[in-house]
Amino acid sequence: MAKPVISEVKALNTFAQDTKITGEVASDGDIRLDGVLEGTLNCKGRVVIGPEARVKGSIFANTAEIMGNVEGEITVSDLLSLKSTALIVGDLIMGRFSVEPGARFTGICKMGGNENNQNLLEFSAPSAEID
């Protein structure tokens, strides 16, 4: 008799457009942000920054899809996708990279293997200072 398949479902955390977060957000699940974050976002899953979202601080994730504005470093162990509406000012560190025409970023771009970036997702990132 076959063993039953047990799949682990990670939580999906959604922050609406009228939400402002100050500080550090950490999750083992996925996160979608459509509001404003001033601080650090640590996510072991997938991060989606919506087209109206604004982030001032650092993002650490396994995968990320950026449609909004980010001012700060983005570190992704696997795939970082910048959509056409993305505007980023800060350094990008990722395993793989996808950029749609129209996306804009200013900063240094570092791409390497997944094993090089995996140790950056241990929730030990320094907190971003907010002016």
C-alpha positions in Angstrom: 0.0 0.0 0.0 1.3 3.4 -0.9 2.3 5.9 1.8 0.0 9.0 2.0 1.5 12.2 0.6 1.6 14.9 3.2 2.3 18.4 1.8 3.3 21.2 4.0 1.4 24.4 3.4 3.2 27.6 4.3 1.3 30.7 5.5 0.6 33.5 3.1 0.9 36.9 4.9 -0.7 39.8 3.1 -0.3 43.5 4.1 -2.9 45.7 2.4 -2.3 49.0 0.6 -3.3 51.1 3.6 -0.9 49.4 6.0 2.3 50.9 7.2 4.8 48.7 9.1 7.8 50.0 11.0 10.4 47.5 12.2 11.3 43.9 11.3 9.0 41.4 9.7 10.0 37.7 9.7 8.1 34.7 8.2 8.7 31.1 7.3 5.8 31.5 4.8 5.2 33.7 1.8 4.6 37.5 2.1 2.8 39.9 -0.2 3.2 43.6 0.6 1.0 46.3 -1.0 1.5 48.9 1.8 4.6 50.6 3.2 7.5 49.0 5.1 10.2 50.9 6.9 12.6 48.2 8.2 13.7 44.7 7.4 11.7 42.0 5.7 13.1 38.4 6.3 11.2 35.7 4.5 12.2 32.1 4.0 9.5 31.8 1.3 8.4 34.0 -1.6 8.1 37.8 -1.3 5.8 39.9 -3.6 6.1 43.6 -3.4 3.0 45.0 -5.1 3.0 47.9 -7.7 1.9 50.5 -5.1 4.1 49.2 -2.3 7.1 51.1 -0.9 10.0 49.6 1.1 12.7 51.5 2.8 15.0 48.9 4.2 16.4 45.5 3.4 14.7 42.4 2.0 15.9 38.9 2.5 14.0 36.0 0.8 14.2 32.8 -1.0 12.4 34.2 -4.1 11.1 37.7 -4.7 8.9 39.5 -7.3 9.2 43.3 -7.1 6.6 45.5 -8.8 6.9 48.6 -6.4 9.5 50.9 -5.0 12.4 49.6 -2.8 15.1 51.7 -1.3 17.6 49.3 0.2 19.4 46.0 -0.3 17.6 43.0 -1.7 19.1 39.6 -1.1 17.4 36.6 -2.7 18.9 33.1 -2.6 17.1 31.9 -5.7 15.1 34.0 -8.3 14.7 37.8 -8.1 12.1 39.1 -10.6 11.8 42.8 -11.4 8.6 43.6 -13.1 8.1 46.6 -15.5 6.8 48.9 -12.7 9.7 48.2 -10.3 12.0 51.0 -9.1 14.9 50.0 -6.9 17.6 52.1 -5.3 20.0 49.7 -3.6 22.2 46.7 -4.2 20.8 43.4 -5.5 22.2 40.0 -4.6 20.6 36.9 -6.0 21.0 33.4 -7.3 19.1 34.0 -10.6 17.7 37.3 -12.1 14.8 38.2 -14.3 14.1 41.8 -15.5 11.1 43.0 -17.5 11.6 46.0 -19.9 10.8 49.2 -18.0 12.1 48.0 -14.6 14.6 50.5 -13.2 17.3 50.0 -10.5 20.4 51.9 -9.3 23.0 49.9 -7.4 25.4 47.0 -7.6 24.1 43.7 -8.9 25.7 40.5 -7.7 24.6 37.1 -9.0 25.9 33.8 -7.8 24.9 30.3 -7.0 22.1 29.4 -4.6 24.6 27.9 -2.1 26.4 31.3 -1.9 23.3 33.2 -0.9 21.5 30.6 1.3 23.4 31.5 4.4 22.1 35.0 4.2 18.5 33.9 5.0 19.1 32.9 8.6 17.1 35.9 10.0 20.4 37.3 11.3 20.4 40.3 9.0 21.1 43.7 10.7 18.2 46.0 11.2 17.9 48.8 8.8 18.1 52.3 10.2 15.2 54.6 9.2 15.7 58.3 8.9 
